[in-house]
Amino acid sequence: MATSIPPSSLAAVNYLQTATNTSSNGSRNLTIGSYVQAQVLSSSTDNNSMPQGYKATVVVAGQTYQALSSSPLTPGQQVTLRVLTPTLLQAVPTTSPEQQLLQTQLKSYLPQQLNLSQLQPLLQNLALTPTALAVTPNLTQTLVSLRQAFPSKEDLKQADTLREAVQNSGFFTEKRLIQGKDVSSDQKVLLWQAMADLPEDHPMHKALEGRLARIQVMQLSNLQQDTQHVELAVNSNYQSLEPVNLAIKRDAPEKRHSSENDDNTTWQIEMDFEVSTGETIYMKLQWQQQLSIQLWLPDNAWMQDLDANSQQELISILGRKGVSVANYSQMLGKPVSNSAPEQYLKGMSLIDERA
């Protein structure tokens, strides 16, 4: 999401004298951290040495400076820049109409969202009788279907049921509707239906609204990044909802032109899940005609249990299912960069903090 200029910095943008000071020899220096307006003199691409991708020469109050930018700059263009050093500036991203719309939608859903730890009573309520819930028979059927839509841990062990759980998670509802797919078991559709029939003063209303808003917030955040993050609400053996987080990325950068069915398409899936002991296992799968598996285990006891024989058995089972494993590796701890909630939500820190 593009970063807006803080209101406290608007004076620095409008009045250059607030962002500059005069040195003893009469030249002007820019104050680090301030915002200034400048005109672009020239621009070039330098992906190798410039991590932002573009560099430019700009003029501020008659003096020239070097500037970095994440998007191309055009000679003669007026831009807003942030001062990184006395001689180096960085272009402030502008907010497109699409991003403004996303921000507006996020603001409306953020206060409503609830995570799964706040929805533990939901399953118990969904299991109550229509009389106890004080709802109509039609709404009862919708709530029953919603309860059944939450996958179990066993469902995640099979490819078909795992795929079905992801498809019905509510994160792809609109796309499936456009494609004419069956959405009768889709969680977001069921939440819509339940919300339409449930009185606002009903005890379950806030819980259902909170789950729906959570899905919508994460959908909107996914529009701004290549990797799609999916939070599966899993019905555990203890009749409570637990999160399983997946990060799905299609195509290596050089393969973005590939079609969905192209054999050269690279798929990458990162996931984390808790086991019954409360420990977390992280997994990264990469697929391009063959499968690569990376596994991060909690401690040495896990490493000993998943010994060479266990690894070979897993590879053999996958082979019999028609999945060729190119390589398998397992390590202790957790990946340096993974898509667990505490990691990928850092990129969404504005969202969670404002919620």
Phi, psi and omega per residue, in radians:
M1 nan 2.387 -3.127
A2 -1.141 2.536 3.141
T3 -1.584 2.192 3.112
S4 -1.448 2.726 3.114
I5 -1.294 2.226 3.118
P6 -1.041 2.484 3.136
P7 -0.959 -0.592 -3.120
S8 -1.151 -0.281 -3.099
S9 -1.716 -0.047 -3.074
L10 -1.092 -0.601 3.123
A11 -1.084 -0.626 3.139
A12 -1.195 -0.507 3.116
V13 -1.311 -0.730 -3.035
N14 -1.406 -0.488 -3.082
Y15 -2.244 1.839 -3.044
L16 -1.089 -0.497 -3.081
Q17 -1.126 -0.386 3.106
T18 -1.327 -0.263 -3.102
A19 -1.866 0.051 -3.097
T20 -2.262 2.742 2.979
N21 -2.453 2.721 -3.057
T22 -1.727 2.237 3.119
S23 -1.418 3.073 -3.072
S24 -1.128 -0.463 -3.129
N25 -1.596 0.119 3.060
G26 1.650 -0.188 3.118
S27 -1.380 2.803 -3.078
R28 -1.817 2.368 3.077
N29 -1.977 2.512 3.115
L30 -1.565 2.515 3.134
T31 -1.429 2.157 -3.112
I32 -1.041 2.323 3.136
G33 1.635 -0.202 -3.130
S34 -1.464 2.964 3.131
Y35 -2.024 2.372 3.141
V36 -2.351 2.787 3.011
Q37 -1.772 2.477 -3.077
A38 -2.527 2.874 3.050
Q39 -1.955 2.368 -3.124
V40 -1.377 2.226 3.065
L41 -1.594 -0.785 3.140
S42 -2.694 2.756 -3.093
S43 -2.520 2.586 3.108
S44 -2.625 2.882 3.105
T45 -1.809 2.348 3.111
D46 -2.579 1.336 -3.047
N47 -1.219 -0.393 -3.075
N48 -1.321 -0.819 -3.064
S49 -1.734 -0.295 -3.090
M50 -1.950 1.871 -3.096
P51 -1.077 -0.433 3.123
Q52 -1.334 -0.298 3.065
G53 1.736 -0.511 -3.080
Y54 -2.413 2.574 3.044
K55 -2.336 2.750 -3.082
A56 -2.649 2.781 2.977
T57 -1.836 2.228 -3.086
V58 -2.224 2.835 3.117
V59 -2.111 2.278 3.106
V60 -2.236 2.090 3.112
A61 0.897 0.707 3.075
G62 1.481 -0.057 3.130
Q63 -1.964 2.579 -3.118
T64 -1.693 2.561 3.133
Y65 -2.478 2.824 3.011
Q66 -1.614 2.475 -3.118
A67 -2.326 2.589 3.064
L68 -1.879 2.640 3.139
S69 -2.662 2.551 3.074
S70 -1.518 -0.101 3.115
S71 -2.402 2.764 -3.096
P72 -1.081 2.488 3.054
L73 -1.962 2.504 -3.075
T74 -1.859 2.322 3.078
P75 -0.915 2.342 -3.095
G76 1.608 -0.240 -3.110
Q77 -1.232 2.457 3.032
Q78 -1.600 2.203 -3.070
V79 -2.305 2.733 3.014
T80 -1.740 2.287 -3.046
L81 -2.225 2.609 3.029
R82 -1.844 2.407 -3.080
V83 -1.449 2.002 3.103
L84 -1.533 -0.807 3.088
T85 -2.413 3.012 3.119
P86 -1.019 -0.309 -3.121
T87 -2.139 -0.047 -3.054
L88 -2.212 2.268 -3.128
L89 -2.092 2.862 3.103
Q90 -2.341 2.307 -3.123
A91 -1.177 2.380 3.077
V92 -1.497 2.150 -3.134
P93 -1.050 2.464 3.063
T94 -1.617 2.647 -3.117
T95 -1.621 2.073 3.132
S96 -1.321 2.842 3.079
P97 -0.977 -0.642 3.125
E98 -1.122 -0.746 3.132
Q99 -1.175 -0.634 3.095
Q100 -1.089 -0.690 3.109
L101 -1.130 -0.747 3.116
L102 -1.067 -0.770 -3.139
Q103 -1.087 -0.702 3.112
T104 -1.102 -0.755 3.134
Q105 -1.158 -0.709 3.116
L106 -1.058 -0.733 -3.131
K107 -1.053 -0.582 -3.111
S108 -1.331 -0.531 -3.083
Y109 -1.634 -0.456 -3.047
L110 -0.971 -0.809 -3.095
P111 -1.173 -0.301 -3.048
Q112 -1.597 -0.432 -2.944
Q113 -1.147 2.511 3.057
L114 -2.248 2.416 3.057
N115 -1.512 3.072 -3.000
L116 -1.167 -0.500 -3.139
S117 -1.112 -0.373 3.118
Q118 -1.652 0.036 -3.073
L119 -2.045 0.308 -3.082
Q120 -1.040 -0.613 3.118
P121 -1.252 -0.128 -3.013
L122 -1.071 -0.806 -3.108
L123 -1.093 -0.738 3.135
Q124 -1.081 -0.713 3.112
N125 -1.169 -0.668 3.141
L126 -1.124 -0.393 -3.099
A127 -1.553 -0.097 -3.123
L128 -1.267 2.826 3.132
T129 -1.292 2.779 3.092
P130 -0.975 -0.647 -3.135
T131 -1.144 -0.775 -3.130
A132 -1.157 -0.583 -3.132
L133 -1.474 -0.275 -3.102
A134 1.007 0.925 3.134
V135 -2.282 2.878 -3.128
T136 -1.331 2.798 3.098
P137 -1.014 -0.700 3.130
N138 -1.095 -0.744 3.123
L139 -1.180 -0.614 3.089
T140 -1.020 -0.766 -3.136
Q141 -1.121 -0.667 3.098
T142 -1.101 -0.747 -3.137
L143 -1.178 -0.647 3.059
V144 -1.080 -0.789 3.124
S145 -1.094 -0.656 3.114
L146 -1.127 -0.738 3.124
R147 -1.090 -0.712 3.138
Q148 -1.248 -0.359 -3.111
A149 -1.279 -0.354 3.094
F150 -1.318 2.107 -3.105
P151 -1.250 2.770 3.039
S152 -1.681 2.963 3.103
K153 -1.102 -0.577 3.116
E154 -1.122 -0.592 -3.136
D155 -1.109 -0.493 -3.089
L156 -1.408 -0.075 -3.110
K157 -1.560 -0.210 -3.135
Q158 -2.022 2.471 -3.060
A159 -1.051 -0.769 -3.068
D160 -1.152 -0.795 -3.105
T161 -1.291 -0.521 3.044
L162 -1.150 -0.786 3.104
R163 -1.049 -0.735 3.134
E164 -1.118 -0.678 3.127
A165 -1.118 -0.723 3.123
V166 -1.167 -0.773 -3.124
Q167 -1.086 -0.642 -3.085
N168 -1.639 0.162 -3.065
S169 -1.226 -0.300 -3.089
G170 1.720 -0.121 -3.105
F171 -1.464 -0.182 -3.106
F172 -2.224 0.376 -3.031
T173 -0.992 -0.921 -3.047
E174 -1.101 -0.713 3.119
K175 -1.095 -0.727 -3.129
R176 -1.211 -0.600 3.077
L177 -1.113 -0.758 3.118
I178 -1.087 -0.645 -3.120
Q179 -1.388 -0.075 3.134
G180 1.323 0.386 -3.127
K181 -1.348 2.777 3.088
D182 -1.267 2.110 -3.118
V183 -2.056 0.402 -3.096
S184 -1.154 -0.372 3.115
S185 -1.906 0.182 -3.107
D186 -1.305 2.266 -3.063
Q187 -1.103 -0.681 -3.108
K188 -1.186 -0.694 3.095
V189 -1.104 -0.765 3.130
L190 -1.136 -0.654 3.076
L191 -1.132 -0.729 3.073
W192 -0.999 -0.854 -3.096
Q193 -1.088 -0.764 -3.125
A194 -1.143 -0.719 -3.132
M195 -1.128 -0.589 -3.123
A196 -1.192 -0.533 -3.064
D197 -1.773 -0.179 -3.062
L198 -1.645 2.197 3.105
P199 -1.034 2.543 -3.083
E200 -1.109 -0.453 -3.128
D201 -1.562 0.095 3.120
H202 -1.266 2.467 -3.104
P203 -1.012 -0.456 -3.105
M204 -1.524 -0.161 -3.022
H205 -1.052 -0.821 -3.086
K206 -1.119 -0.687 -3.127
A207 -1.118 -0.796 3.141
L208 -1.166 -0.713 3.107
E209 -1.109 -0.688 -3.136
G210 -1.153 -0.672 3.110
R211 -1.219 -0.733 3.122
L212 -1.068 -0.757 3.142
A213 -1.145 -0.650 3.120
R214 -1.057 -0.789 3.116
I215 -1.077 -0.772 -3.098
Q216 -1.147 -0.689 3.106
V217 -1.073 -0.782 -3.112
M218 -1.249 -0.573 3.037
Q219 -1.069 -0.809 -3.125
L220 -1.119 -0.689 3.124
S221 -1.176 -0.538 3.111
N222 -1.168 -0.442 3.141
L223 -1.149 -0.306 -3.034
Q224 -1.798 0.133 -3.116
Q225 -2.561 2.734 -3.113
D226 -1.235 -0.650 -3.100
T227 -1.439 2.292 3.130
Q228 -1.687 2.111 -3.136
H229 -1.727 2.248 -3.117
V230 -2.178 2.245 3.080
E231 -1.875 1.848 3.110
L232 -1.449 2.268 3.038
A233 -1.596 1.887 -3.004
V234 -1.792 2.303 3.086
N235 -1.429 1.868 -3.056
S236 -1.417 3.053 3.120
N237 -1.161 -0.276 -3.139
Y238 -1.664 0.265 3.131
Q239 0.984 0.779 3.045
S240 -2.380 2.790 -3.122
L241 -1.564 2.279 3.100
E242 -2.198 2.536 -3.136
P243 -1.514 2.422 2.886
V244 -2.139 2.106 -3.011
N245 -1.822 2.272 3.107
L246 -2.140 2.499 3.019
A247 -2.135 2.035 -3.036
I248 -1.980 2.162 -3.136
K249 -2.210 2.182 3.140
R250 -1.783 2.269 3.037
D251 1.409 2.186 2.875
A252 -1.179 2.722 -3.069
P253 -0.898 -0.670 -3.095
E254 -1.367 -0.066 -3.093
K255 -1.943 0.283 -3.036
R256 -1.093 -0.364 -3.135
H257 -1.434 -0.132 -3.068
S258 -1.195 2.586 3.064
S259 -1.407 2.885 -3.056
E260 -1.080 -0.506 -3.104
N261 -1.744 0.121 -3.135
D262 -1.192 2.309 3.137
D263 -1.132 -0.341 3.141
N264 -1.477 -0.104 -3.141
T265 -1.111 2.325 3.083
T266 -1.784 2.212 3.086
W267 -1.938 2.431 3.085
Q268 -2.318 2.239 3.139
I269 -2.206 2.218 3.041
E270 -2.013 2.416 3.128
M271 -2.596 2.706 3.031
D272 -2.373 2.601 3.138
F273 -2.688 2.608 3.115
E274 -1.593 2.467 3.055
V275 -1.721 3.082 -3.016
S276 -1.085 -0.406 3.133
T277 -1.417 -0.028 -3.126
G278 1.544 -0.014 3.127
E279 -1.475 2.755 -3.087
T280 -1.973 2.351 3.073
I281 -1.977 2.357 3.122
Y282 -1.946 2.470 -3.107
M283 -2.415 2.436 3.033
K284 -2.227 2.169 3.114
L285 -2.007 2.373 3.081
Q286 -2.276 2.302 -3.047
W287 -2.234 2.159 2.946
Q288 -2.640 1.472 -3.052
Q289 1.250 -0.537 3.025
Q290 -2.287 2.799 -3.065
L291 -1.806 2.342 2.987
S292 -1.983 2.333 -3.059
I293 -2.127 2.230 2.990
Q294 -2.158 2.289 -3.052
L295 -2.255 2.301 3.077
W296 -1.954 2.103 -3.035
L297 -1.873 2.695 -3.033
P298 -1.168 -0.688 -3.054
D299 -2.737 -3.120 -3.082
N300 -1.154 -0.490 3.109
A301 -1.058 -0.706 3.082
W302 -1.143 -0.701 3.141
M303 -1.074 -0.678 -3.138
Q304 -1.233 -0.657 3.128
D305 -1.167 -0.718 3.120
L306 -1.636 1.164 -3.096
D307 -1.397 -3.044 -3.078
A308 -1.023 -0.667 -3.140
N309 -1.142 -0.717 3.123
S310 -1.139 -0.700 3.128
Q311 -1.102 -0.781 -3.130
Q312 -1.150 -0.615 3.103
E313 -1.120 -0.736 3.101
L314 -1.083 -0.782 3.133
I315 -1.086 -0.680 3.135
S316 -1.164 -0.727 3.126
I317 -1.077 -0.789 3.123
L318 -1.109 -0.674 3.115
G319 -1.075 -0.693 3.121
R320 -1.193 -0.405 3.084
K321 -1.510 0.029 3.116
G322 1.574 0.211 3.138
V323 -1.876 1.998 3.135
S324 -1.516 2.216 -3.125
V325 -1.701 2.029 -3.129
A326 -1.327 -0.744 3.092
N327 -2.743 2.717 -3.131
Y328 -2.408 2.326 3.085
S329 -2.530 2.589 3.095
Q330 -2.403 2.514 -3.037
M331 -2.400 2.949 3.094
L332 -1.613 2.662 3.047
G333 1.545 -2.378 3.113
K334 -2.501 2.725 -3.088
P335 -1.084 2.622 3.124
V336 -1.077 -0.713 3.099
S337 -2.243 1.839 -3.136
N338 -2.284 3.101 -3.046
S339 -1.886 0.439 3.028
A340 -1.128 2.759 -3.043
P341 -0.932 -0.761 -3.085
E342 -1.172 -0.282 3.121
Q343 -1.642 -0.987 -3.021
Y344 -1.308 -0.365 3.086
L345 -1.327 -0.199 3.012
K346 -1.071 -0.638 3.092
G347 -1.218 -0.241 3.130
M348 -1.978 0.445 -3.022
S349 -0.992 -0.639 3.121
L350 -1.039 -0.679 -3.124
I351 -1.123 -0.933 -3.048
D352 -1.211 -0.654 3.138
E353 -1.134 -0.740 -3.105
R354 -1.272 -0.420 3.075
A355 -1.193 nan nan
